[in-house]
Structures are given as C-alpha cells and as structure tokens.
C-alpha cells in the first residue's frame, strides 16, 4: 500500500510517495514560513495533492520537535511558532489518517530496516542535530519518550544565556555555521571561489573544498573538528563508538567526516579509540520520508 511521507526541516519540507522502503516520487519545498498559518496551509496542500493523485489514505509526518500524547507540540526549537499548538487538530483532513513523530526517531526507524549494524547512534545533521540510539534492531527510547538529544549536549558552559539552548552542540554545528565561518574569513582569501558566489551554502563550500579551495578546506576541517568533539562526548558517555550520519550534511565532502573521525580518535577514552567509526546513512537525506511512511503504515 502506498503512503505519503513528509519530512519537515528547519529550512525545507520534503515529501514522497512510498511503497515499502522505496520512494516512488518525491518533492522538496522551501520552509521559509514565519507563522503557523502559512506552514499549515502548505502541509495540507501537499497532503491534498497526494490524496488526489495517488488515492493516499495515510500520511506520516517527521517533525523536528516533540509532541505529547495529546498531540500538543511541547518543543520545536527551529520552528518556535508551532510550540503549544495542537498539530494533529490543525492538520486534520477528512478520510486521511495522520501520524506525527519526531524526525530523528523516524529517520532512525528507516535506517535500521536497511542497516545490519546492531548498535549505533543515528544522527541527522542539517538545520539542527537530531539523534536516536539503535540497539538490537530497535530504536531505544526512555520513559520520557526520547532517546537522547545529542544536539543539546553543552559544549560551551560560558555561552550567553542559561536555558536549555545555551552553549549547545547544535548552536556550533549546523548548516548556517558553515556559511558564517566561511564568511568571517573571506577577506583573507581574495582568490577563493566563494568570493564569486553571492549567497553560498554548505553545499557550495563542500564543492569548493573538493576543487582545492583553501578557504573551503579550512572551513570544512574546522567544522569537522566541532563535529568530532560533539560526537566524542557522546561516545565517552555511552560507550557506543559507531555513528551513522543522515540529513542534508551527510551529502557533504568526506573531508568533513575524515576530520571528525581523526578528532574523535584523539578525544575519546583509550578503550574506544580503535572502535570509533563514522558511517553515512544508507538512506542519506531521504530517511525521514521513508521512516514517516513506515511509521504511519505500521501504526494505522
């Protein structure tokens, strides 16, 4: 049976018609809404179009935050206008079953269906950082309903603020931080390819690094070090040395992950040093769509 999977990110909305573990077709839209009305209208439009063209009966939505058992958004750091909203109620469409779950959990659900590893952290890297622990072919969750928010480990206790978002890993490693780091040093690299691009992204920085651009290489390596430090903290705490990376950043140059791995081998406890691995998700940036579709099908 075909289902619709929707993966909501901080900067994009991806959707796809899924049959089993196969995405038959998919689309991507900008998520540049700053209010709930425009956002809800777009999601309902995506669902309605799929319903009309494919006779879809169920929809799974991968959501970047936490929704309680009453369907109320408890937290959504990158889409603050959705917090405290009754999302199920707002997205209700006649004759359509809708399931909404955390995006990292659903991406991990899709990953363990195709990945033979028995124990690892699945980490999504993009606008923010999401994570789920997979153990014995199961996505592990605590009684609170989560399996740990890797993006919210504190890297800088001296950072401004004193709430749960102060000095966290996600603040120092995300798509925008690649851009900010490169821009801050542009003047020192007048021959950099990036000077010829008005608004570059992490993708263009990665591409430039492959071409040998010095600024891009330095940026990728600096971001790789930050990634390695964050992942090292998790490995040291849990004793789990394997990390599988998904999300948009998983498509960037191997220089990023090679640097992260080298950093980790220096920063983890000795008994983990030879066991540390970083692998790229088999589903890459489409795991959220597949996981959302699987979840709604299995929970109808």
N, C-alpha and C positions, 0 to 999 in steps of 0.2 A: 504494500500500500504506500502510495506517495504521501509525503508530508512536507510541510514548509518549515524550514529552519531560519530563524532571524538572529543575527549576532549584532548586538548593539555595542558600539565602541564610543569612546570619547569624541572621536572626530569623524567616524564613518558608521554607516549601517549596512551590513551585508545580509543578503537573503538568498536562499536557494531551495529548489525543489529536490527532495532527497528520496531515494528508493534504496532501502537497506543502508549500506555505507557509501553509496555512490551519489554524488551531486550531479543531477541531470542538467541543471542550468542554474546560473547564479548571477546576481546583480549587486552593485555597490552604489551607495548614495552618500553624499556628504551629511554629516550630523553637525550642522552649524546652527542649531536652534538654541536660543537662549531663554525659551519659555515653554511651558508644558503644552500649550495649545498646538503649536506648530509641530512639535515632536509627536504627539498622539495622532494628529491628522496624518502624518507621514506613515507611521507604523500601520494604521488602519487601512491606508491606501495600498500599501504593499500586500497586506493580508487579503483585501478585497480583490485585487488584481489576480492573485494566485488562485483564489476561490473561483473566480470566473473562468480562468483559462485552464485550470487543472482539476477542478472539482475537489479541491482540498477540503478535508473535514477537520484536520487537526494542525495546530501550529505550536512549535516550540520556540521560546524566546530566551536567548542567552543575555543576561542582564548584568551590567557592571556595578554590582552592589549586592545588598542583602535585603530580601523580602521575608517578612514573618509569616506565620501560619494564617494570619487574617488577610494576607495579600497587601499589606502596607509596606512601603519602601522605608526601611529603617536607616539605610545609609547608601549613598551613591556619590562618592567624593568628586567624580568628574562630571556629574550631571546633577548638581545640587538642587535644581528646581523640581526634581522628582521626589525628593525626600518628604516623607509623611503622606505621600499620595497613595490612593487605593488603585494600584496599577491594573489589577485584574478587571475591576469595575470600569475603568476608563477605556480599556481596550476591548471590552465585550462586543462581539459581533454574532448575530443570530446564526445558529447552526454550525458554529465553529468552536471546537474545544481548544482552549489555550492553556499552555503550561509555561510558567516563567521560573527560571532558576539562575543562580549565579553563573556568570560566563566562564570563569576558570574551572568550576566544577564540571560544566557541560563539555568544555574542550577536553578535559581530562577523561571524561566518560568516552568520548570518541577515540582518544589516543589509546586507551588500554584495550580497545577492541582490536587494534591492529598491531600493537607493540607487545612482543613476548617478554619484555622485562618484568620481573616480579615486584620490584620495589624501587621507586624513584619519586622525585618531586617533578611534577609537571608545572612549568612556569610560562605564563603568557606575558610577552613584552610588547608594549605599544604606547598608548597614551598614558597608561599606568602599568602596574605589575600585579598580576593575579597568580595564584598558585593553588595546587591541590596535591595532596600526598596519595600516591597509589601504592597499595601493598596487597599482594596476593590477588591480583586482578580485581581489586575493589578500590573505589575512591573513598578514602577514610575520612570520616567526619566526627567531630566531637559532639557532645550533648548540646552544645550551643548552636550546632548547625553548620560549623565551618571546619576546615582542615588546616587552618593557619593562614594568616595573611602575610606572606613573605614581603610584600611591598611595604608593609607597615613596621618592619623592624627598624629600630632607631640607629642611624649611622652617625648622627651629629647631635649630641645632647646639649650642645651650646647654641643650637639654632634658635632663632626668634620664635616665640610662642610657647605655649605649654599645654596644647591639646593633642589629640591622637594623631594629628597630621604634622606635628612639628619635628623636623630633622629626620624624616623617614627616608628609607631607601628609594621609594618611588619619586621623591622630590628631586633626587640627584640622578636618577636614571629613567628616562622616558624619551619619546620621540623628540620633544621640543628641546630637551637638554643637549642633544647632538647639535642642533641648529645654534643654540645660544653659545655653546663652547666654540664652534667654528667662527661665528660672527665676532666674538670677542677678540679673536686673533687675526682677523682678515687683513688688517693694516700691516701686519708684519710679514705677510705673504702676498705681495703685489702680483706675483705671477700665478697665483693659484687659479685653477679652473673655476672655483666657486665665486671669484670676483665677477665673472661674466654672467652669473645667474642671479636674477633679481630676487627671487624668493625660493631658495633651495630647501630641500628636506633631508631627512636622514638617508633616504634612498640615494639622492644625488651625492651626498658626502661619501657614502659607501662606494658608489660607482667611480667617483673621482679617486678614491684610495686605490682601487684596482688598477687605475691608469698611472699610478705613481705620484699623485699629487701630494706634496709634503704636508700641507695643512690638513688635508683629509685623512692622511695616515696617522698624524699626531692625534687628531680628534677621535678616530676610531680606537686608537690604543688607550687614550685617556678614559674613554667610556668603557672600554673593556676592563680596565683596572677597577673601576667602580662596580661593574657587574661582578667581577671576581671577588671583591671584598664582601659584597652583599651575600653572594651565594656561599662564601666561606663561613660566614656567621651561622647560616642555616645548617650547613654540614657539620660544623663543630657542635652545635646544639643537639642535633637529632642523631648524628652518626650515620646519616644517609648520604652517600657520596655521589649519587647519579642524578643529574638534572636533565630533563628533556624540555627543550625550548620551543614554544609556539608563539603565535601572534605576529604582527607585521614585522617586528625587528628580527624575527627568525630568518627572514629573507635577505638580511644584510651580509656583507663580506665576512668570510671566515676569519679575517684578521681580528674582528671584534671578539669572537669566541676563543680563538687561539690565545689572545692576550688575557682573557678572563681565566682560561684554564691555567696558564702559567702563573697568574696571580694567586689562584687558589692553591696551587701546589706549594707555594711559599707560605700561605696564610692558614692552611688547615692544620689540625693536630697531626703529629707524625704517623699515627696508625691509619689515617685516612689518605695520606699523600699519594700512595700508589694506586688507590682505588677511585680517585676523583675522575669523573667523566662528564662532559657536556655533549649532549646529542640533540639534533634538530628533529622536531616533531615530524612524523610521517605525514600528518595532515596539514602541517605548516599553518597558514593563516586561515584555513577553512574549517578548522577543528570545531569552532563554536557553532557553525551552521549544522554540521553533522551531529554534534552532540545534542543540540537543541531538538533536532528532528527525532533522534533516537529516544530521547527522554520523554517527549510527548507521546510517542508511539507506545513505549513501554508502560506508561502511566495513565493511559486512557481508561 
